[in-house]
Amino acid sequence: MTDQSLVLLEHAKKSFGDTPVLKDLSLSVHKGEVVAVIGPSGGGKSTLLRCCTLLETLDAGRLAFGDLLVCEDGPDGRAVYGSKAVQKQAKERFGLVFQNFNLFPHYTVLKNITDAPLHVQKRPKDEVMTHARALLDKMGLAGKENMVPCELSGGQQQRVAIARALALNPDVLFFDEPTSALDPELTQDVLKVIRDLAAEHMTMVIVTHEMNFARDVADHIVFMDGGIIVEEGPAADLINNPKHERTRAFLSKYEQD
């Protein structure tokens, strides 16, 4: 079962009202793989991520995390989700990092990181605290344990958010435009952390507008537009030699980077 996908999304469909946002879209992510999702605003990238992380429900399609089936089409062709217990299990298999950090403003850095492992996963306090301090050290945030988010820069807050996601020991990390709220200098600090995670073979799905980063760090790039995957392939191939005219037009705007 070594070839089993950690994340498998098949024939996903999602509409908001009468507007289809995901149109029969399929995506597979394997262990240790970094997949970057690129494309214009409104192309469905964030909705794809929100459906994978159960923040939105699919109208139709199949979603599985490894051997855990989260939803599949019922007899009427609409997605039927597993029980609350299944969804809880699924949520323990992934971490999610938002573009606006979504830290608890009144919690210290340490409490932001340790709250879910202690109260959701019910792990031993000593183990959780040791892991959290190691993650803070890894993120270059040693000594910041007792600060609250407003005392940190945006880049530091995003690194706390990454540590918080990693503290749950997820199989896969999802990032939704992790640097879009940051200025260029702070962006580089966060991208370095993600590069380091990629070097450690952390499985990641990253929605990003940083094309050079996507080319250099991702194994596989998915170009989305209009709710479909227009083109996908090995990162360097897709960025340096896109085959589809729509992909070429999109990437031409980034050639000055």
Secondary structure, DSSP 4 states (H G I P E B T S, - for coil): -TT--SEEEEEEEEEETTEEEEEEEEEEE-TT-EEEEE--TTSSHHHHHHHHTTSS--SEEEEEETTEEEEEE-TTSSEEE--HHHHHHHHTSEEEE-TT----TTS-HHHHHHHHHHHTS---HHHHHHHHHHHHHHTT-TT-TT--GGGS-HHHHHHHHHHHHHTT--SEEEEESTTTTS-HHHHHHHHHHHHHHHHTT-EEEEE-S-HHHHHHH-SEEEEEETTEEEEEEEHHHHHHS--SHHHHHHHHTTTT-
